[in-house]
Amino acid sequence: MATTLAEANKRFVAELNSLIGREVQVVLSNGEVYKGVLHAVDSQLNILLANATAKSGDRYNRVFIMYRYIVHIDSVEKRIDLREFAKYAEKVFPGMVKYVEETNTVLIGDKVRVSEIGVEGVGPVAERAKRLFDEFLKMRGEGA
């Protein structure tokens, strides 16, 4: 199945958005390197890092970086592949679990969303999903 440019663009934006709130390392074209929490990205891919540290050791509360100077952005944090959690959750919620690869999220029913940062939703299914996700993380040694 061929991926269209629109689908590829959607995946790119989803992947970049998944880094918001996470620690990243940004390498610039002049060799400078900053580590910090990706706080915001605009439509032109300019970024804002919070609590950033430069390669020199200088610390900054906020660093705004224009897209044209960015060579690459690396996630510093280890990612959780939620495909495994989807299989685990399917045993408890048969037929209700869907893994969304583009965003690395798991949907349970139509009201619960599980991502690397936690469980979104309310009600009995969400409460059970939260307990299940905590159990899953504990088994993997990333425990809650």
N, C-alpha and C positions, 0 to 999 in steps of 0.2 A: 504494500500500500504506500503510495507516494505521499509525502508530506507537502502540503501547499505552503507557500510563503506566509500566508496569513496564520496558519497553524503553527509554523515555526516561530513567528513573531509572538504569538500568544504564549507559547512555551517559554520563550526567552524572558518575557515580562513576568510571567508567573514565577520563574526561577529566581529572577532578581528580587522580586517582591518577597519571596520566601526568606531572603537574607536580611530583610529589615528587622531590626531589633537584635541581630546577631553580631558577634565579633567577626570582623573581616580584616584582611590586609590588602592595602591598595598600593600598587606599584605605579609610579608616574614615569613619563617619558624622560625626565631629567635624572632618573635614578633614585629619587626620593621615595621612601616607603613610609606609609602610615598604617598603624593598627588602631582600630576603634570600633565602636558599635555603629553599624549602618543605620542612620536615623531617618533619612529621607532620600528619595530619588525623584527628580522631576521628569517631564515628558521628553527632555533632550538628553537625559541620562547624566545630568550633573548630579553630584551626590553630596550629602551632608553626613560627616562622621561625628559622633559624640564621644567624649572622653578619649580622645585620640592621643597616641604617642608616635612621635617621629622616630626615624632610625637613629637620629642624633641623641634621643632620650628626652627631648623637649616634649612637654605635655600641653595639650590644648583642650579646652572645654568643648569647642566646636571647630570643625575644619570643613570649609566648603571647597569642593574640588570640581573644576570644570571638566566635562566629559572629554574634551580634546587632549587633555594631559594624562588620561588614564590609560595605562598599558594593559593592566589586568587587575581583577579583584578576586581574592581567594578567601573562601570561608575558613576561618580558624577553627571553628567548632566541628566536632564529628557529627555527621548527619545520621539520623535513624531512618532506615528504609522501612516505611510503614506497610510495605507489601507483606512482610512477615506478620505484622499485627493484624492485617486484614484476614489472613488465614486463621490466626488465633481467634479472632472475634467471630468468624463464621461458625465456629463450633458452638458458640453461645447464642448467636443471632442468625440461624440458618436462613439463607435466602434474602437477608436484609442488608448485607455488606457489599459495598462497592469500593474498590481501590481506584483512585484517580492519579494516574502516573504523572501527568503534567504538573500537578501541584504537590505530589507526594502526600496526599490526604486520603483518609478513609471516611466514607459516608455510611452511616448506619441508619437505616430507615430514611425518612425524609427530613428529620429535624436534628440529627446529631452529626457533627463534623469533628474528626480527630486529626490533628496535625502534630508536628514535632513539638509544638509549644503547649499542647494539651487538648482537652475535650471542650467543645462548644455545644451548648444545648441545655435544655431543662427537662425535668420529668424523670420518670422511672428508667427509661432507656438510657438517658444521658448519665444518670447516677450509676447504673450498672456498667456502662461503657467506661466511666472514670475509674471505677474499681478495677475493671479488667485491664485498662491501660497501665495503671499503677502496678498491677501484678506482672504485666508483660515487661515493664521497665525494670522491675526488681529482678526478674528471672534473667534479664540480659546484663545485670550488674550496673544499671544506670539509674537505679532505684529512686523512688519518690520518698 
